[in-house]
Amino acid sequence: MKILLQLTDLIEDKEALEVEKSQSNINKKPPLGIEPKWMWEERRLEDLKKTIERYYKNGLVIPIEWIEEYNDL
């Protein structure tokens, strides 16, 4: 009878632990994802604009690839 009670207690403990684990997984934040494309493009456009402006003000040749990318964005 004592062994049966111990087994019952173990089963109840295990079930309680499983419930606790599943509830803790519900409250977890998802892993950090990737930055949205529009946000990246916005930052890239601003970087290109500033760089092209610096090159222009200093009389340097602006690579055509920068102009094309700027126009694409």
C-alpha positions as CSV (number, residue, x, y, z in Angstrom):
1,M,0.0,0.0,0.0
2,K,2.9,2.4,0.9
3,I,4.5,1.7,-2.5
4,L,1.2,2.4,-4.3
5,L,1.0,5.8,-2.5
6,Q,4.5,6.6,-3.5
7,L,3.9,5.7,-7.1
8,T,0.7,7.8,-7.1
9,D,2.7,10.8,-5.6
10,L,5.4,10.4,-8.3
11,I,2.8,10.3,-11.1
12,E,1.1,13.4,-9.7
13,D,4.4,15.2,-9.4
14,K,5.4,14.3,-12.9
15,E,2.0,15.5,-14.3
16,A,2.3,18.8,-12.3
17,L,5.8,19.3,-13.7
18,E,4.6,18.7,-17.3
19,V,1.8,21.2,-16.8
20,E,4.3,23.8,-15.4
21,K,6.7,23.3,-18.3
22,S,3.9,23.7,-20.9
23,Q,2.7,26.9,-19.2
24,S,6.3,28.3,-19.1
25,N,6.6,27.7,-22.8
26,I,3.5,29.7,-23.4
27,N,5.0,32.8,-21.7
28,K,8.3,32.6,-23.6
29,K,9.0,35.3,-26.1
30,P,9.7,34.1,-29.6
31,P,13.3,34.3,-30.9
32,L,14.4,37.6,-32.4
33,G,13.5,37.6,-36.1
34,I,15.0,39.5,-39.1
35,E,14.6,43.2,-39.6
36,P,11.8,44.1,-42.0
37,K,12.9,44.8,-45.6
38,W,11.3,48.2,-45.7
39,M,13.2,49.3,-42.6
40,W,16.5,48.0,-44.1
41,E,15.8,49.8,-47.4
42,E,14.9,53.0,-45.6
43,R,18.2,53.0,-43.7
44,R,20.2,52.0,-46.8
45,L,18.6,54.8,-48.8
46,E,19.6,57.3,-46.1
47,D,23.1,56.0,-46.1
48,L,23.4,56.2,-49.9
49,K,22.0,59.8,-49.9
50,K,24.5,61.0,-47.2
51,T,27.5,59.2,-48.9
52,I,26.6,60.5,-52.4
53,E,26.3,64.0,-50.9
54,R,29.7,63.8,-49.2
55,Y,31.4,62.6,-52.4
56,Y,29.7,65.4,-54.5
57,K,30.7,68.1,-52.0
58,N,34.3,66.9,-52.1
59,G,34.4,66.7,-55.9
60,L,34.9,62.9,-56.0
61,V,33.6,60.5,-58.6
62,I,30.3,58.9,-57.5
63,P,30.2,55.2,-58.5
64,I,27.4,54.6,-60.9
65,E,26.4,51.5,-58.8
66,W,25.4,53.9,-55.9
67,I,23.3,56.0,-58.2
68,E,21.6,52.9,-59.7
69,E,20.9,51.5,-56.2
70,Y,19.6,54.8,-55.0
71,N,17.2,55.0,-58.0
72,D,16.1,51.4,-57.4
73,L,15.2,52.1,-53.8
